[in-house]
Amino acid sequence: MEIPTKINNIIQRILKSEDEWKALYMASWGCVLHWLEPEFKVKHPDLWEKALRLGLPASKKKYQEYTPAELCGILKSKDTEFTLGHLQTLFSLFEELVNELCPLVCDGQEIRSYKFENLKKFLSGDKPYDGFKINITENDFKELELAKETRNCFIHNNSKVDEHWLEAFREARDKNSTAQIGDKLPVNFYQIEDWHELVVKIISKIKKTVINL
C-alpha cells in the first residue's frame, strides 16, 4: 500500500520536530553566550543591570525593554519549557498519526488514541484493531506510556507529577520510587531525545508495515 500524503506529512512533521526543538536551544543559548554576556556583562558591565530598549522589529513598538541581566535570566530559564514543549508536539503528532492511520488499515475502524490502552491495542494488533501489528517490546510500550503521561502532566498539571505519571514511572523504571504526587517532573534533555528516538523507531516500523499491506 502507498502511504497517503496526509499521513506522510504527519510523519515528516514528526521527523522535523527535533530540528525545530534544538534550534530553540541554539538560538536561546547563542544569544546568551555570544551576545548578551560578552557584550554587556564583560565589555559594558555598567549596562548589565540597566534597562535598555532592545530591538524587536516584529512588535508594534519595534523594541522590548529589558536589563541584559533580566533577559539572560529569562532565556536561561526556558530549557525545561523548550524540552517539554517538544515532547508535547512529538506525542500529539504521534497520536494524530495513529488517528489517521487506523481507519485506513482497520476497515474504517476509528480510534481514540488519547487513551493509551487503545494506542497499545492498535500497535499490537489486538481487537478491535486486529489486522495491523507492529513488533514493539513491552519495555518500549512502558516507555511510550511514560512519555505520554509526562506530556499530559506538562499540559494539564503545570509540569508536576500526578498519580498517572507515578504509576507509569514505577512500571517503566522503578517500582520502589519515592517520587511524590506534586513533585516537579524529573525530565532532562537526554530523556526527551530517547523518547524521540523511540517514536521515530516505531514510525519506521509503521511505514514498513503499511507499505507491505
Phi and psi in degrees as a GROMACS rama.xvg file:
@    title "Ramachandran Plot"
@    xaxis  label "Phi"
@    yaxis  label "Psi"
@TYPE xy
-79.3698  136.565  GLU-2
-72.1689  123.195  ILE-3
-60.7234  151.513  PRO-4
-57.4689  -43.3318  THR-5
-61.1871  -42.4531  LYS-6
-69.7051  -40.9105  ILE-7
-62.7081  -35.88  ASN-8
-64.2155  -39.4753  ASN-9
-64.5197  -42.9122  ILE-10
-58.6521  -44.7413  ILE-11
-64.4692  -36.7185  GLN-12
-64.2304  -38.937  ARG-13
-64.2335  -45.7706  ILE-14
-64.2902  -36.4637  LEU-15
-79.5198  -17.699  LYS-16
-63.8234  -29.0276  SER-17
-65.2207  -43.7655  GLU-18
-61.5578  -40.5388  ASP-19
-67.0919  -40.3436  GLU-20
-62.0555  -49.3016  TRP-21
-71.4018  -25.3747  LYS-22
-63.508  -36.3071  ALA-23
-62.5294  -42.2089  LEU-24
-59.8173  -48.674  TYR-25
-62.3781  -42.787  MET-26
-65.4714  -44.7534  ALA-27
-64.5022  -52.4323  SER-28
-74.61  -28.7018  TRP-29
-63.1047  -41.5856  GLY-30
-61.5507  -43.3457  CYS-31
-67.2127  -51.6441  VAL-32
-81.3238  -26.4221  LEU-33
-112.282  -4.22839  HIS-34
-132.395  -63.2808  TRP-35
-61.6816  -54.3049  LEU-36
-68.9006  -47.278  GLU-37
-62.1096  -39.997  PRO-38
-77.2791  -42.2543  GLU-39
-106.464  -35.6182  PHE-40
-80.907  -33.1832  LYS-41
-98.2582  -57.0117  VAL-42
-75.9565  -38.9758  LYS-43
-130.899  66.5826  HIS-44
-61.0402  -21.8461  PRO-45
-67.0594  -19.071  ASP-46
-97.4899  -5.35901  LEU-47
-58.4889  -39.2925  TRP-48
-107.904  17.5274  GLU-49
-102.531  133.39  LYS-50
-66.9554  128.417  ALA-51
-128.082  151.234  LEU-52
-87.9288  102.391  ARG-53
-96.7729  134.238  LEU-54
-60.8555  134.652  GLY-55
-146.084  81.3175  LEU-56
-57.9594  -26.8997  PRO-57
-74.2918  -17.3858  ALA-58
-84.7254  163  SER-59
-62.6792  -38.4053  LYS-60
-80.7325  -17.9436  LYS-61
72.6956  9.10902  LYS-62
-157.164  166.166  TYR-63
-135.569  140.073  GLN-64
-94.2758  124.116  GLU-65
-142.862  159.425  TYR-66
-84.3816  147.816  THR-67
-55.6369  -36.6808  PRO-68
-63.075  -41.6461  ALA-69
-64.2361  -44.7721  GLU-70
-64.478  -40.4481  LEU-71
-58.8228  -44.9467  CYS-72
-61.2726  -41.565  GLY-73
-62.5329  -49.2485  ILE-74
-64.1104  -40.013  LEU-75
-68.1799  -23.0238  LYS-76
-85.1618  -3.35324  SER-77
-89.2305  -1.97158  LYS-78
-54.6846  -52.4758  ASP-79
-64.3837  -39.6146  THR-80
-62.7974  -43.4296  GLU-81
-62.3627  -43.931  PHE-82
-65.9474  -49.9155  THR-83
-72.179  -28.1632  LEU-84
-62.9902  -37.5912  GLY-85
-65.7051  -41.8352  HIS-86
-60.9257  -40.5367  LEU-87
-59.2623  -48.1581  GLN-88
-62.2096  -47.3789  THR-89
-58.6977  -52.0983  LEU-90
-74.6128  -33.2489  PHE-91
-65.5521  -40.0371  SER-92
-66.3097  -37.7365  LEU-93
-62.6497  -43.7958  PHE-94
-64.0507  -39.3265  GLU-95
-62.037  -40.538  GLU-96
-59.0498  -46.2778  LEU-97
-65.5254  -39.6228  VAL-98
-59.5458  -39.213  ASN-99
-76.7246  -33.3854  GLU-100
-77.5439  -37.5756  LEU-101
-55.8088  -51.9419  CYS-102
-60.9986  -29.7258  PRO-103
-69.4072  -40.6591  LEU-104
-104.627  -5.52816  VAL-105
-125.589  42.4804  CYS-106
53.1217  46.6132  ASP-107
82.1943  0.3692  GLY-108
-66.4414  123.288  GLN-109
-88.9073  161.593  GLU-110
-139.376  142.865  ILE-111
-100.474  88.1352  ARG-112
-73.6757  -10.0282  SER-113
-68.787  -17.4015  TYR-114
-89.2253  117.289  LYS-115
-61.635  -33.2623  PHE-116
-62.6683  -33.3456  GLU-117
-68.8273  -43.9614  ASN-118
-59.1856  -44.3152  LEU-119
-66.5263  -42.6017  LYS-120
-60.9726  -42.1318  LYS-121
-62.9195  -49.7813  PHE-122
-68.4484  -23.5219  LEU-123
-90.542  -8.80482  SER-124
75.777  25.5245  GLY-125
-88.2663  156.413  ASP-126
-58.4242  142.515  LYS-127
-88.8619  15.757  PRO-128
-106.829  27.3164  TYR-129
-67.0255  149.977  ASP-130
110.784  -13.0512  GLY-131
-135.51  116.923  PHE-132
-138.159  133.953  LYS-133
-112.465  137.689  ILE-134
-79.4484  99.3674  ASN-135
-127.626  134.181  ILE-136
-73.9029  159.84  THR-137
-63.0264  -36.6305  GLU-138
-63.6892  -38.154  ASN-139
-65.6893  -38.2562  ASP-140
-63.1438  -39.3092  PHE-141
-64.434  -41.1121  LYS-142
-66.5182  -38.4719  GLU-143
-63.3116  -40.5235  LEU-144
-68.0072  -38.6502  GLU-145
-63.463  -39.4074  LEU-146
-61.5907  -43.5552  ALA-147
-61.6822  -46.4834  LYS-148
-68.0489  -31.1011  GLU-149
-66.8291  -43.7988  THR-150
-57.2922  -45.5411  ARG-151
-63.432  -40.4378  ASN-152
-64.8396  -37.6601  CYS-153
-62.5044  -43.8144  PHE-154
-76.9209  -45.2489  ILE-155
-106.416  -13.4217  HIS-156
-131.735  27.4696  ASN-157
55.2021  38.9914  ASN-158
59.7774  31.9247  SER-159
-112.818  147.721  LYS-160
-61.965  133.807  VAL-161
-120.624  -177.692  ASP-162
-67.5563  -33.4689  GLU-163
-69.1593  -41.1541  HIS-164
-63.704  -43.4089  TRP-165
-62.6458  -41.0468  LEU-166
-64.0579  -43.594  GLU-167
-65.5293  -39.4725  ALA-168
-64.6934  -42.4134  PHE-169
-66.7398  -33.8806  ARG-170
-69.475  -41.6618  GLU-171
-84.632  -31.7584  ALA-172
-124.915  -59.4076  ARG-173
-145.642  104.362  ASP-174
-64.5639  -21.6912  LYS-175
-105.341  24.3412  ASN-176
-57.9203  140.246  SER-177
-97.9326  9.15351  THR-178
-58.808  148.386  ALA-179
-120.385  148.746  GLN-180
-59.8444  130.308  ILE-181
102.146  -13.5378  GLY-182
-65.743  156.737  ASP-183
-69.7707  140.517  LYS-184
-58.6557  127.341  LEU-185
-86.6127  76.9486  PRO-186
-121.743  139.441  VAL-187
-131.561  175.207  ASN-188
-57.1298  -47.1532  PHE-189
-62.0358  -36.6323  TYR-190
-62.9744  -43.3443  GLN-191
-67.3491  -36.5823  ILE-192
-59.9156  -41.9017  GLU-193
-63.2249  -42.8674  ASP-194
-68.1239  -35.9987  TRP-195
-61.2217  -45.3286  HIS-196
-61.8194  -38.0361  GLU-197
-63.9859  -46.1659  LEU-198
-63.0655  -42.5822  VAL-199
-63.6971  -38.5277  VAL-200
-62.6113  -42.7518  LYS-201
-66.1889  -40.6568  ILE-202
-62.6091  -39.4497  ILE-203
-60.3013  -40.8884  SER-204
-68.0513  -37.7067  LYS-205
-61.7198  -45.8258  ILE-206
-59.291  -45.4779  LYS-207
-63.4108  -40.1374  LYS-208
-66.862  -44.0225  THR-209
-62.4905  -44.751  VAL-210
-60.8161  -32.9849  ILE-211
-87.1548  -2.29694  ASN-212
